[in-house]
Amino acid sequence: MSLKLSILGCHSATPRSFAYPTSQFLEINGDYFLIDCGEGTQLQLRKNKIKFSKIKHIFISHLHGDHFFGLIGLISTFSLLSRDKELHIYAPKGIKKIIEIQLQLTYSWLSYPLKFHELENKESELIFENERVTVHTIPLKHRIYTNGFLFREKPKERRINIEEVRKHPEIETCDYHNLKKGKDYTFSNGDILSNKEVTFDPPKPLSYAFCSDTAYYPDIVTQIKNIDLLYHESTFLEDRAELAKTTKHSTALQAAKIAEMAQVKKLLLGHFSSRYKDEDLFLKEARTIFKEVKLSHEGDVISIENS
């Protein structure tokens, strides 16, 4: 079980020669997800040697340009590359109309099916699930309707303790399926063998929460409790706390408070304002509250293994 997060863009507002707006590529338990798609995302995918064919699901947090203006370009490029696999887009209501108008007025046709999953629920909801991973929305507090996303691995089966199993000749290979499911074993004489005596606990499922953009919003704490990695926007430092409040963004200190309350294992900061020339100030401010903090940088890859 593993989680790998590639940072494609992590700055706010407009792209610059050295900074890209928000976009991330997540690999979790064998599944691949693109999260937000700011301008320049497809260039960053190429720079980071991420195959376009891996992208089947794109999650857009909100309809501000620095989080989705790269989407139409990526959609068009997929078609130019003769993609035939369907692409799923999970985004606030309105995204379908935006993309369809762009395609219509540019006389563009796609070589693959485009599936929209428009979001408008202000409560958390399950929006993706397969046999390995679930994705829930995390309702945030911004100037327009905005969601974060919580990615969780599904629990694995229990692991057979072969040495212990061999002590009980009556247990056959065909019984392993039930043992992996956590069931006790009943011998022919009626005695019961506790499952924990012949199996190991499975690895703890990994989890990742993406929270951008949002004002300081403690309501999310319950949902992200004890997760392995939290990305939380930190557009400003406390010197501009009033501006953060007005624009419904967060400071590095506020992001750290959320991480501390939720008891997450690691905090990743991003969405930095260009007002600040020294981004290490975000790290210093957050660490006054929460020690396990890292800054996002384009090209960074954050990996978490769980054996």
MIVO-254300 format. One record per residue: y, x, z negated of N, C-alpha, C, CB in turn; residue in three letters. Coordinates in steps of 0.02 Angstrom, whole numbers, plus 32768, in hexadecimal, padded with zeros to 4 digits. Glycine has a CB too. Layout:
BEGIN
YXZYXZYXZYXZALA/...
# end
This chain:
BEGIN
7FC5802B8000800080008000803D802C800080007FD07FC3MET/806D801D802C80A88047803180E3801F804A809A8083805FSER/811E803A803C815D801C805281898054806D81807FF48018LEU/81A4804B80A981D0807D80C5820D805B80E381AC80A880FALYS/8248806F80CB8286805080E182B08084810682AE803380A6LEU/82C08076814582EB80A2816D83318085817082CD80AC81B5SER/836280AE815E83A88097815F83C580A781A383D180BA8126ILE/83D6807381C983F4807B820B84408078820783DA8045823ALEU/845A804F81DA84A2804A81CF84AF8032818984C2801C8202GLY/84E4804A816984EF8038812385398034811084CD806A80F6CYS/8565802D814285AC802A813485C87FE5814585D28060815AHIS/86017FD58128861E7F938132864E7F92816E86437F7C80F3SER/865D7F57818486907F4A81B7867F7F6981FB86D37F6481A0ALA/86A87F98821286A27FAF825886797FF0825D86E77FBA8275THR/86577FF882978633803782A28664807182A98605803282E1PRO/864E80AC8296867580E982A08649811E82BE86948102825DARG/8666815782CF863F818B82F1860781A582C5866D81C48306SER/860E819E828485DC81BA825585BD8184822985FC81EF822APHE/85CF8145823585B8810F820985AA80D0823185EB810281D2ALA/857380AF8220855E80728242855D803882108519807A8263TYR/856B7FFB822785657FC181FA851C7FB181EA85867F838219PRO/85127F8181BF84D17F76819F84977F6881CE84D87F3E816FTHR/84627F8D81C584227F7F81E483ED7FAA81C384247F8C8231SER/83B27F8D81BA837A7FB0819B83397F9D81BE83767FA0814FGLN/830A7FCB81BB82C77FBF81D682957FC9819E82B77FEE8214PHE/826F7F94818F82417F96815681F97F93816E824F7F5B8127LEU/81D17FC2815581887FC1815F81697FB3811B816D8005817EGLU/81437F7E811681247F6C80D780DF7F5080E3814F7F3A80B0ILE/80AD7F7380C880677F5D80CB80517F4D8113805E7F1F809FASN/80677F76814280517F6E8187807B7F3F81B1800D7F578188GLY/80AF7F21819480DC7EF681B981207F1881C280E47EB18195ASP/81457F0281F681847F22820881BB7EED820E817E7F4A824ATYR/81F57EFA81F0822B7ECA81F0826E7EEE81FB822D7EA281AFPHE/82987ED2822782DC7EE9822E83097EBC820482F37EE98279LEU/83337EDB81DA835E7EB581AD83A67EC381C083507EC88162ILE/83C97E9081D4840D7E9381EF840E7EBF822E843E7EAF81BAASP/84427EB3825684437ED48297848C7EDF82AC841E7EAA82CDCYS/84AF7F0B828684F47F1B829684F97F3F82D985127F45825FGLY/85367F4582F085437F66833185257FAD8330858F7F688340GLU/85027FBE836684E58001836B849E80068351851080318348GLY/84817FCE833C843E7FD1831E840A7FEE834E84287F8C8308THR/840D7FD9838E83D97FF383BB83E1803D83C883DC7FCD83FEGLN/841E805883C5842780A083CA840880C3838E847280B283CFLEU/841180A6835383F580C2831683A880BE83158411809F82D9GLN/838D80898332834580858337832980BE8361833080418356LEU/834C80CD83988336810483C3833E8147839F835F81048404ARG/83768151837D838181908359834B819C832583C581908338LYS/8335816583058303816A82D082BC816482EA83108135829DASN/82B58163832D82738162834E824881278336824F81A38341LYS/826980ED8330824580AF831D82378088835D826F808582EAILE/81F9807A836A81E5805883A781FD801083A78199805A83B0LYS/821F7FFC83DD82377FB783E481FE7F8583DF825C7FAF8426PHE/81C37F9983F7818B7F6B83F881737F5683B381527F8A841ESER/81867F7C838081737F6B833C819A7F308320817C7FA7830ELYS/81D37F22833E82007EEE832381EB7EA9833C82497EFD8336ILE/81D17E81830F81BD7E3D831F81E47E0982F781737E348313LYS/82037E2082C082277DF3829382697E13827F81FC7DE38254HIS/82A07DF0828B82E37E09827983027DD8824883107E1182B9ILE/831B7DF38211833A7DCB81DC83857DDB81DA83187DD88197PHE/83AF7DA881E283F87DB081E184137D8E81A384187D928222ILE/84377DB4817A844F7D9A813A84867D66814284677DD2810ESER/84B57D73816F84ED7D44817985107D5481BB851F7D48813DHIS/853A7D2681D085597D2B8212859E7D4B8210855D7CE88231LEU/85A37D8481EF85DD7DB081F685C97DE7822685F47DCD81B0HIS/85F77DFB825185E77E27828985C57E67827786247E3682ADGLY/85D87E85823E85BA7EC6822D85717EBF821785E27EE781F6ASP/85587E82821985117E78820784E77E5C8241850D7E4A81CCHIS/85087E49827984DF7E2F82B084FB7E3C82F684D57DE682A6PHE/85327E5E82FD854E7E69834085227E95836C85937E87833BPHE/84F27EB7835084C47EDE837984897EB6839384AB7F188352GLY/84847E77837D84487E4F838C84417E3F83D684497E108364LEU/84767E2783F784707E14843D845F7E50846984B27DF48455ILE/84797E8B845784687EC7847D841F7ED8847784927F018466GLY/84057ED3843A83BE7EE2842E83917EB0845283AF7EE283E3LEU/83A37E70844E837D7E3C8470837B7E4984BB839C7DF68462ILE/83B57E5B84D883B97E69852083907EA6853384017E728535SER/83947EDA850A836E7F17851983237F0A8519837F7F4E84E7THR/830C7EE284E982C57ED084E782AF7EB3852A82B77E9E84AEPHE/82D97E88854682C87E6A858682C97E9C85BF82F87E318596SER/82F97EC985BF82FC7EFE85F282BE7F2A85F0833B7F2885E9LEU/82A07F2F85B582637F5785AD82247F2E85BA82617F758567LEU/822E7EF185D481F67EC585E681CB7EB085AB81CB7EE6861ASER/81EB7EA6857381C67E8D853881A77E49854981F57E8784FAARG/816B7E3D852F814C7DFB853981397DDA84F7810F7E018565ASP/81397DFF84C181297DE3847F81657DBD846381127E1A844FLYS/81567D858443818C7D5C842881B17D8183EF81727D1A840FGLU/81F17D7183E8821C7D8E83B482367D56838882587DB783D4LEU/822F7D5F834682457D2D831682857D4482F4820E7D2082E1HIS/82B67D1882F182F67D2882D183027CF5829A83307D278305ILE/830C7D0F825D83197CE6822283627CF3820F82E77CF881E6TYR/838B7CBF821483D37CC9820B83F47C8681FB83F37CE98249ALA/84327C8881E184557C4981D2845C7C1C820F849A7C5881B5PRO/84607BDD820384697BAC823884A77BBE826184717B64821BLYS/849F7BBC82A284D47BD082D084BF7C0B82FB85127BE282A9GLY/848F7C3282E3847A7C6D8308845C7C5B834C84487C9682E0ILE/84387C24834F84197C0E838E844E7BFF83C283EB7BD08383LYS/84817BDB83AE84B77BC983DC84DC7C0783F484E87B9983BALYS/84EA7C3583C6850D7C7383D884E77C9A840D85187C9F8399ILE/84A87CA58401847F7CCE842E84757CAA8471843B7CDF840FILE/84687C6A846F845C7C4584AD849A7C4384D984457BFF849EGLU/84D67C3C84BB85147C3D84E2851E7C82850285517C2C84B5ILE/85127CB784DC85197CFA84F884E97D058533850B7D2E84C2GLN/84AC7CED852C847C7CF48563848F7CC9859F84367CE2854BLEU/84A67C8C859184B77C5E85C684F37C7685EF84C67C1885A9GLN/85287C8C85CD85657C9E85F085607CE28612859F7C9F85C0LEU/852E7D09860085237D49862384EA7D44865585157D8185F0THR/84D37D068661849C7CFA869084607D28868284B47D0486D8TYR/844F7D2B864184177D56862C83DA7D2B861D842B7D7F85EESER/83A07D44863183617D23862483337D53860083407D088665TRP/830E7D3A85D082E27D6585A9829B7D6485C482E37D4F855FLEU/827A7D9C85BA82347DA285D182027D8E859C82267DEA85E7SER/821B7D77856481F07D68852B820B7D2B850581EB7DA684FBTYR/81E27D0984DD81F97CD084B682237CE7847A81BD7CA6849DPRO/825B7CC4847082877CD2843782857C97840882D17CDF8450LEU/826D7CA383CA82637C6D839A82977C738362821C7C70837DLYS/82BF7C3F835A82F27C3E832682DA7C1782E983347C208341PHE/82E87C3382AE82DA7C12826F831E7C0E824A82A27C398244HIS/83417BD7825583857BD2823A83837BBC81F183AF7B9F8264GLU/83AB7BDE81C983AB7BD4818183EB7BB1816A83A47C18815CLEU/83E37B82813C841E7B61811F84127B4B80D784307B248149GLU/83D67B5880BD83C57B45807983EA7B73804883787B49806EASN/840A7B568016842F7B7D7FE584037B917FA9846C7B577FCDLYS/83C47B7C7FAB83937B907F7983637BC27F9A836D7B537F5CGLU/83447BEC7F7183147C1C7F8D82DA7BF77FAD82FA7C4B7F56SER/82C37C117FE7828A7BF2800982607C28802B82A37BBF803DGLU/82217C17803381F27C42805681FE7C3A80A181A77C328044LEU/820F7C7080C4821D7C6B810C81EC7C91813882637C838119ILE/81C27CBB8119818F7CDE813F81547CEC811281AB7D20815DPHE/81177CE4812E80DB7CF5810880A37D03813980C87CBB80D8GLU/807F7D39812B803F7D45814D800D7D5B811880457D7B8186ASN/7FD67D78812C7FA27D8A80FB7FB57DC680D07F617D98811EGLU/7FEC7DE880E17FFF7E2680BE80417E22809880037E5E80EFARG/80717DFB80B280B67DFE809980D57DB9809680E17E2C80C6VAL/81027DAF8065812D7D73806481767D888065811E7D478025THR/81A07D5C808181E87D678081820A7D28806982027D7C80C8VAL/82327D2F8034825A7CF8801A82A47D08802282497CEB7FCFHIS/82CC7CD5802C83147CDF802C832D7CE97FE583387CA3804DTHR/83647D0F7FDF83877D177F9F83CE7CFD7FAB83877D647F87ILE/83DE7CC07F9684217CA57FA184567CD17F7F84267C5D7F87PRO/84887CE57FA684BD7D117F8D85007CED7F8B84C27D507FB8LEU/85337D0F7F7285757CF07F6985A87D187F9285897CEF7F1DLYS/85B57CFF7FCE85E37D217FFB86147CEE801885BD7D468034HIS/863E7D04804686717CD7806186537CA2809086A67CFF8087ARG/861A7CB280AD85F57C8280D685AD7C8080BE85F97C948122ILE/85877C5180D885417C4980C4851B7C8B80D085207C0F80EBTYR/84FC7CA5809B84DD7CE7809E849D7CE88075850D7D1E8084THR/846A7D098091842B7D13806C841A7D5D806983F27CED808EASN/83FE7D71803183D87DAF802F83907D9E803E83E07DD47FEAGLY/83647DD0803D831E7DC4804C82F27DEC801C830E7DD78095PHE/82BE7DCB8003828F7DEA7FD5824B7DF17FF882887DC17F93LEU/82377E2F800281F87E3E802381C57E537FEE82017E778058PHE/818B7E327FEE81577E427FBD81137E4A7FDF81537E0B7F87ARG/80EF7E7E7FCC80AA7E837FE080817E4F7FBB808E7ECB7FD2GLU/804E7E347FDC80207E097FB97FEE7E347F927FFB7DDA7FEALYS/7FD57E1B7F5A7FA57E427F327F677E527F5A7F927E1C7EF3PRO/7F4F7E8F7F517F107EA37F707ED57E8B7F467F0D7EF17F79LYS/7E9A7E8F7F647E5D7E7F7F3F7E4E7EB57F0C7E217E757F6FGLU/7E267EA37EDA7E107ED57EA97DE27F087ECB7DEB7EB27E6EARG/7DDE7F437EAF7DB67F797ECC7D747F817EA67DDE7FBC7ECDARG/7D3D7F897ECB7CFB7F8F7EAD7CF37FD37E8A7CC37F857EE3ILE/7CDC7FD17E4C7CCB800E7E277C80801B7E357CDA80067DD9ASN/7C7480437E687C2F804D7E807C0280697E487C2F807D7EBBILE/7C1A80977E217BF180B57DEC7BD880807DBB7C1880EA7DC7GLU/7C0580527DA97BF1801D7D7A7BC37FEA7D9B7C307FFB7D5DGLU/7BD17FDA7DD97BA87FA97DFD7B607FC17E027BC47F9B7E43VAL/7B5780017E0E7B14801D7E167AEA801A7DD67B1880657E2DARG/7B0B800E7D9F7AE680067D607AC47FC17D5C7B15800F7D24LYS/7AD37F967D8C7AB87F527D8C7A977F457DD07AF17F1D7D7EHIS/7A577F587DD77A347F537E187A347F0D7E3679EE7F6B7E10PRO/7A3C7EDB7E0C7A3A7E967E257A777E877E527A387E657DEBGLU/7AAD7EAC7E477AE97EA07E6F7ADF7EBF7EB57B287EBF7E4DILE/7AE47E967EE87ADA7EAC7F2C7B1E7EB27F517AAC7E7C7F52GLU/7B1C7ED37F8A7B597EDD7FB17B7A7E9B7FC27B4A7F047FF0THR/7B527E687FCF7B6E7E267FE07B957E067FA77B367DF87FF6CYS/7B8C7E217F6A7BB07E067F307BF67E257F297B887E127EF0ASP/7C037E5A7F4E7C427E7E7F477C7E7E527F577C427EBB7F75TYR/7C757E257F877CAD7DFA7F9B7CC87DD37F5F7C967DC97FD3HIS/7C9B7DB57F397CB17D8E7EFF7CCE7DBB7EC87C767D667EE3ASN/7CB27DF67EC17CCD7E257E8F7D147E397EA27CA07E637E88LEU/7D1F7E467EE17D637E597EF87D957E217EED7D617E6C7F42LYS/7D7C7DE37EEE7DA77DA97EE27DB47D9E7E987D877D6B7F00LYS/7D947DC77E6D7DA07DC17E257D6E7D967DFF7DE47DA77E19GLY/7D397D817E217D087D567E007CD77D7E7DD67CE37D2D7E34LYS/7CC27D627D9E7C8E7D807D757C4B7D7A7D9A7C8B7D5E7D2FASP/7C1B7DA37D837BD87DA07DA27BA77D7F7D727BBF7DE87DB6TYR/7B807D507D8A7B4E7D2E7D617B087D477D747B527CE17D6ATHR/7AE67D667D447AA37D7E7D517A717D457D557A8D7DAF7D19PHE/7A357D547D6E7A027D207D7779EC7D027D3579C67D3E7D9BSER/79F57D277CFE79E27D0D7CBC7A1A7CE67C9B79CC7D467C8EASN/7A537CDF7CBE7A8A7CB97CA37AC07CE27C817A717C877C74GLY/7AB37D217C747AE67D4C7C567B207D567C867AC77D917C42ASP/7B5B7D5E7C697B977D667C937BB47DAC7C897BCC7D307C81ILE/7BC37DCD7CC07BE27E0F7CC07C2C7E077CD27BBE7E3F7CF2LEU/7C577E1D7CA57C9F7E177CB17CB47E407CEF7CC87E2F7C73SER/7CDD7E227D177CF37E437D557D137E877D467D247E177D7AASN/7D3A7E8B7D117D5E7EC87D027D317F037CF17D8E7EBC7CC9LYS/7CF27EF57CE27CC37F2A7CD37CAB7F4F7D117C887F0F7CADGLU/7CB27F2F7D4B7C977F4D7D887CCB7F517DC17C5B7F257DA1VAL/7D0A7F457DAF7D3F7F4C7DE27D7C7F6E7DC47D537F067DFFTHR/7DA77F887DF17DE77FA47DDD7E1F7F747DF17DF27FEA7DFEPHE/7E567F767DCB7E907F4F7DDF7EA97F667E237EC97F557DA9ASP/7EC27F397E4D7EDF7F4E7E8D7F237F6F7E827EE57F117EBDPRO/7F3D7F927EB37F807FAE7EAC7FB37F767EA27F927FD97EEAPRO/7FE77F847E7D801C7F537E7380417F477EB6804E7F6A7E3CLYS/80497F097ECA806D7EFC7F0980B57F167F06806D7EB07F18PRO/80CC7F337F3D810F7F4E7F4181407F177F5681127F897F72LEU/81807F217F4681B27EEE7F5581F67F0F7F6581BA7EBC7F1BSER/821B7EEF7F91825D7F077FA5828D7ECC7FAC82597F2F7FE7TYR/82C87ED27F8F82FC7E9F7F9483397EBB7FB7830E7E827F4FALA/83507E987FE9838C7EAA800F83C37E797FFD837E7EAA805DPHE/83F97E917FE084307E657FCA84737E7E7FE584327E627F7DCYS/84877E62801D84C77E73803B84DA7E39806984C47EB78062SER/85187E23806885517E32803E85567DFD800785937E348068ASP/85727E107FCE85777DE17F9785A97DF77F6385337DD67F78THR/85C97DC67F4485EF7DD47F0885BE7DE27ECF861E7D987EF5ALA/85D77DF97E9785AE7E037E5C858F7DBF7E4A85D77E207E1FTYR/854C7DBB7E4B852B7D7B7E4684EB7D817E1D851B7D607E8DTYR/84F17D7E7DDA84B67D867DAF847F7D527DB984CC7D847D68PRO/848F7D1B7DDC845C7CE87DE8841F7D037E0D847A7CAE7E10ASP/84267D3B7E3183EE7D567E5783BD7D7D7E2C84087D827E8FILE/83D07D8C7DEF83A97DBA7DC583627DA17DBA83CB7DC27D81VAL/835A7D617DAB83187D457D9E82E97D507DDA831C7CFB7D8ETHR/83037D467E1682D97D4B7E5282C37D937E6182FE7D2F7E8DGLN/82EE7DC47E5082DE7E097E6282C47E327E27831C7E2A7E7FILE/82B17E117DF1829B7E337DB582617E637DC482857DFF7D81LYS/82687EA17DAC82337ED47DAE821D7EE97DF481F77EBA7D89ASN/82467EDE7E2782327EF47E6982367F417E6E825E7ED37EA0ILE/82167F5C7EA282127FA47EA982527FC37EC481D97FB77ED6ASP/82727FA17EF382AE7FBC7F1382DF7F837F21829D7FE17F54LEU/831D7F8D7F0B83537F5D7F17838A7F7F7F3F836F7F427ED4LEU/83997F627F7A83D67F767F9E840B7F437F8B83CA7F797FECTYR/84437F5C7F71847A7F2F7F5E84BB7F4C7F79847E7F267F11HIS/84E17F217F9B85207F397FB6854E7F527F7F85437F017FDCGLU/85777F857F9085AA7F9F7F6285E57FB47F8D858E7FDB7F36SER/86087F827FA6863F7F8F7FD486777FB67FB3865A7F4E7FF0THR/86837FA87F7386BB7FC67F4F86A57FE97F0E86EF7F907F3FPHE/86D4800F7EF286CE80297EAE86F67FFB7E8086E680737EAALEU/86F180087E4087147FDD7E1087607FE17E1787017FF17DCAGLU/877A80147E3887C380187E4187DD7FE07E6E87D6805C7E5FASP/87AF7FC17E9387C27F887EBD87987F4B7EAC87BA7F9A7F08ARG/878B7F417E6C87637F087E5587827EC67E6887597F0C7E0AALA/87C57EC27E6787E67E847E7987DE7E757EC388317E887E67GLU/87E17EA87EEC87D67E9F7F34878E7E897F4187E67EDF7F5BLEU/875F7EA67F1B87197E917F2187117E477F1086EC7EBC7EF3ALA/87337E327EDD87307DEC7EC8874C7DBE7EFE87557DE17E86LYS/87857DD27F1B87A67DAA7F4E877D7DA47F8D87EB7DC77F5ETHR/875E7DDB7FA187387DDC7FE086EE7DCB7FD6873D7E208000THR/86DC7DBE7F9786977DAE7F8586667DE77F9986817D6C7FA6LYS/86797E237F83864E7E5D7F8986417E787F42866E7E947FB6HIS/861A7EAE7F3D86097ECA7EFC86227F127EF785BE7EC77EF0SER/86287F287EB986367F6F7EAB85F47F927E9A866A7F767E71THR/85F67FD37E9B85BA7FFA7E8A85A57FEB7E4285C780457E93ALA/85D57FE37E1685C67FD47DD085A47F907DCA86057FD57DA5LEU/85BB7F5F7DF0859E7F1C7DED85567F1C7E0985C97EEA7E14GLN/854B7F427E3E85077F497E5A84D97F677E2685087F737E9AALA/84F17F997E0184C97FB97DCE84BA7F897D9584EE7FF77DB2ALA/84E97F5D7D8484DD7F2B7D5084A57EFC7D65851D7F037D42LYS/84A57EE77DA484707EBC7DBE842D7EE07DB8847E7EA77E07ILE/842B7F1F7DCD83EC7F467DCA83D37F4D7D8383F77F8C7DE8ALA/84017F587D5483EE7F607D0E83D27F1F7CF2842A7F777CE4GLU/83F57EE87D0083DE7EA77CE6839A7E937D0484127E717CF6MET/83907EA57D4383517E937D65831A7EC57D56835C7E8E7DB0ALA/832B7EFD7D3782FA7F317D2682D37F487D6482C97F187CF0GLN/82F97F537D9B82D87F6B7DD882C87FB57DCF83077F607E17VAL/829B7FCE7DF8828780147DF182BA80447E11824380207E10LYS/82D7802F7E4A8308805A7E6C833C80307E8E82E580887E9ELYS/837B80477E8C83B380267EAB83CD804F7EE583EB80197E78LEU/83D8802E7F1E83F3804E7F598436802D7F6983C180487F96LEU/846B80547F6C84AE803A7F7984C080427FC384E2805D7F4DLEU/84EA80147FDB850080198020853A7FEB802E84C78009804FGLY/854D7FE5806F85857FBC808685C87FD8806C857C7F73806EHIS/85CD801A80708608803C805486468030807E85FA8087804FPHE/867E8024805C86BF801D807D86D78061809586F37FFD804ESER/86F8806180CF871380A080EA875080B880C4872580978134SER/876780908094879F80A6806A878E80E4804187B5806D803BARG/874D80EE8034873881248009871D815E80338702810C7FD7TYR/873981998029872381D4804E86EA81F8802C875E82048057LYS/86E381EF7FEA86AD820F7FC4867C81DA7FAB86CA82387F89ASP/864581D17FCF8615819D7FBD85EE81AE7F7D85E581927FF5GLU/85F081EC7F6885CF81FE7F2985EE81DA7EED85D282497F1EASP/862B81C27EF6864C819B7EC18625815B7EB28694818B7ED4LEU/8606813E7EE585DD81027EDB85A181127EAF85C680E57F1FPHE/8583814C7EBC854981617E95855C816D7E4C852B81A17EB3LEU/8593818F7E4285A9819E7DFE85B9815F7DD785E681CC7DFFLYS/85DA81307DF885ED80F37DD585AF80CA7DC3861C80C87E01GLU/858080C47DF18544809C7DE3851A80BB7DAC851A80957E23ALA/851680FE7DA984EC811F7D798506811B7D3184E481677D8CARG/854381037D29855A80F77CE4853580BB7CC585A780EA7CE4THR/851680937CF084F180587CD984A6805E7CE5850B801A7CFCILE/849480797D1F844E807A7D36843F80BD7D568440803F7D67PHE/840C80E07D3E840181257D5383DD812D7D9683DA81497D1FLYS/83AD81007DA5838581087DE283A980EB7E1E834080E67DD9GLU/83DB81107E35840680F97E6C8405812C7EA5844E80ED7E53VAL/840881127EE2840D813C7F1D843F811D7F4C83C881447F3FLYS/846581477F708492812E7FA3846F81287FE684CF815D7FA9LEU/848180F5800D846780F08051848C8120807E846E80A7806BSER/8469813E80AC8487816780E1846181598121848581B380D0HIS/848481538159846381498199842E817F81A48496814881D2GLU/83F3816A81B683BC819981C1838F81A4818683D881DA81D6GLY/83A4818C814B83798193810F833A8168811683A0817F80D0ASP/8304818280FA82C6815B80F582B0815C80AC828E81788124VAL/82AA8122808E8295811C8049824D8102804882C480EC8021ILE/82218129802B81DA8117802A81C2810C7FE381B0814D804CSER/819980D97FDA817980CB7F9A812F80C27FA68198808A7F77ILE/810780E97F8380BF80E47F8980A280C57F4A809F81297F96GLU/806D809F7F52804B80817F18800080867F23806180367F0EASN/7FE280B87F067F9B80C47F127F6F80977EE77F89810D7F04SER/
# end
